[in-house]
Amino acid sequence: MNILETIDTPIGSYAPDFELPGIDDQVHHLRRYLEKFRAVGVISMCNHCPYVEWYLDRLKNIQAEFAPEGFTLIGMNGSDGNHDTRSSFENMKAFALHHQLNFPYLWDSTQDVTRSFGATKTPMAFLIDTNGIVRYKGKIDNHPQDPSSVGEDYLRTAIASLFLGEEIDIPQTEPIGTTLIWRN
């Protein structure tokens, strides 16, 4: 496998299952989340990306808004912790505590799951339905630096459409953010 190669998990295909450690010192399995929730949003993120910082409050709001309907976000850090220690597991715990994350934050130390999803940037969103099918992937919205501006809220709209049983009008967008750092 080439070091930068990703396996682009297309819309309509099964999301790669995973077992990853979380900052709560538990092992998290995607399959178990899919048994418990109507939908799961996996967000490729890290501790030092300015785009992640801009989106954290919006992500926490999405979690709070849709959790009562059977939804959860899962943050997944697939950045190379050897290259940049700000991405280390211990720093993830401090980051989550500082930002009061209201969703699990998982560590993909091998980057295998991140590659399998096809994540290329932080943040990058993947919406997975209860059957494990990827229904949306791409950017969270089109106004990263201004949460109060009017724009397209792609992830939020996709979740709402999924829960209403409607077709997701825009199932894929080009992600924006910081390019993932791959291990050598």
C-alpha positions in Angstrom: 0.0 0.0 0.0 1.3 3.4 -0.9 1.7 5.6 2.1 -0.9 8.2 0.9 -3.3 5.7 -0.5 -6.8 5.7 0.9 -9.7 3.4 0.2 -12.4 5.7 -0.9 -15.5 4.4 0.8 -18.2 5.6 -1.6 -21.7 6.8 -0.7 -24.0 3.8 -0.6 -21.4 1.3 0.5 -20.8 -0.2 3.9 -18.6 1.9 6.3 -15.5 0.1 7.5 -16.1 -1.4 10.9 -13.6 -0.6 13.6 -12.4 -1.2 17.1 -10.6 1.9 18.4 -9.6 3.1 21.9 -11.4 6.2 23.2 -10.2 8.9 25.5 -12.5 7.2 28.1 -10.1 4.2 28.1 -12.8 2.0 26.5 -12.7 0.2 23.2 -15.3 1.5 20.8 -16.8 -0.7 18.0 -18.7 0.9 15.2 -21.0 -2.1 15.0 -22.1 -1.6 18.6 -23.0 2.0 17.9 -25.0 1.0 14.9 -27.0 -1.4 17.0 -27.8 1.3 19.5 -28.3 4.4 17.3 -30.4 5.3 14.2 -27.3 7.0 12.7 -23.7 7.7 13.5 -21.6 10.6 12.3 -17.8 9.9 12.2 -15.7 13.1 12.1 -12.1 12.9 11.1 -10.5 15.4 13.5 -7.3 16.2 15.5 -6.2 18.4 18.3 -4.4 21.1 16.3 -6.4 21.8 13.2 -7.8 25.4 13.1 -10.8 24.1 11.1 -11.6 21.6 13.9 -11.4 24.5 16.4 -13.8 26.5 14.2 -16.3 23.6 14.0 -16.2 22.2 17.6 -19.2 24.2 18.9 -21.2 23.4 15.8 -20.4 19.7 16.2 -21.4 19.8 19.9 -24.6 21.5 18.8 -25.3 18.8 16.2 -24.7 16.2 18.8 -27.1 17.8 21.3 -29.7 18.5 18.7 -29.9 15.0 17.2 -29.0 12.8 20.2 -32.6 12.6 21.4 -33.5 11.1 18.0 -31.0 8.3 18.2 -27.8 9.9 16.8 -24.3 10.2 18.0 -21.1 11.8 16.7 -17.8 10.0 17.0 -14.6 12.0 16.7 -11.7 10.0 15.2 -8.1 11.2 15.4 -6.1 9.6 12.6 -3.3 12.1 12.5 0.3 10.9 12.9 1.0 11.3 16.6 4.7 10.5 16.0 5.0 13.4 13.6 3.2 15.9 15.8 2.9 15.1 19.5 -0.1 17.5 19.7 -2.0 14.5 18.2 -1.0 12.1 21.0 -3.5 10.1 22.9 -2.8 12.0 26.2 -3.2 15.3 24.4 -6.5 14.1 22.9 -7.7 13.6 26.5 -6.7 17.1 27.5 -8.2 18.5 24.3 -11.6 16.8 24.9 -11.6 18.0 28.5 -10.7 21.6 27.6 -13.4 21.7 24.9 -16.0 19.7 26.9 -16.7 17.4 24.0 -20.1 15.8 24.3 -19.3 12.8 22.0 -16.6 10.0 22.0 -13.1 10.8 20.7 -11.2 7.9 19.4 -7.6 7.3 18.5 -6.7 5.6 15.2 -3.0 5.2 16.0 -2.3 2.9 12.9 -4.3 5.2 10.6 -5.9 2.1 9.0 -9.5 3.1 9.8 -8.9 6.7 8.7 -7.5 5.4 5.4 -10.4 2.9 5.0 -13.0 5.6 5.4 -11.1 7.7 2.8 -10.6 10.7 5.1 -8.2 13.2 3.6 -8.7 16.3 5.8 -9.7 17.4 9.3 -12.5 17.8 9.8 -14.3 15.5 7.4 -17.7 14.1 8.1 -19.2 10.6 7.4 -22.9 10.0 8.1 -23.6 6.3 8.5 -27.2 4.9 8.8 -28.2 2.1 11.2 -27.5 -0.5 8.5 -23.8 0.6 8.3 -24.3 2.4 4.9 -22.4 5.7 4.3 -25.1 8.2 3.4 -23.1 11.5 3.4 -19.4 12.4 3.4 -17.6 15.6 3.1 -17.6 19.0 4.8 -19.7 20.0 7.7 -20.9 23.2 6.1 -19.7 25.8 3.7 -19.0 28.6 6.2 -16.1 27.3 8.4 -15.0 30.6 9.8 -18.4 32.2 10.5 -20.8 29.9 12.3 -23.5 32.6 12.3 -23.5 33.2 8.6 -26.2 31.8 6.3 -25.0 28.9 4.2 -25.3 25.2 3.5 -25.2 23.1 6.6 -24.5 19.8 4.7 -24.1 17.4 7.7 -27.0 18.8 9.7 -29.3 18.7 6.6 -28.2 15.1 5.8 -29.0 13.9 9.3 -32.4 15.6 9.3 -33.2 14.1 5.8 -32.1 10.7 6.9 -34.3 10.8 10.0 -37.3 12.0 7.9 -36.8 9.1 5.5 -36.0 11.5 2.7 -33.3 11.3 0.1 -30.2 13.3 1.0 -30.1 16.0 -1.7 -26.3 16.5 -1.5 -24.7 13.2 -0.4 -21.1 14.2 -1.0 -19.1 17.4 -0.8 -15.4 18.2 -1.2 -13.9 18.4 2.3 -12.2 21.5 3.5 -9.7 21.7 6.3 -6.2 20.6 7.1 -4.6 17.8 5.1 -4.1 14.7 7.2 -0.5 13.9 8.1 0.3 10.3 7.2 2.9 8.2 8.9 6.1 7.3 7.1 
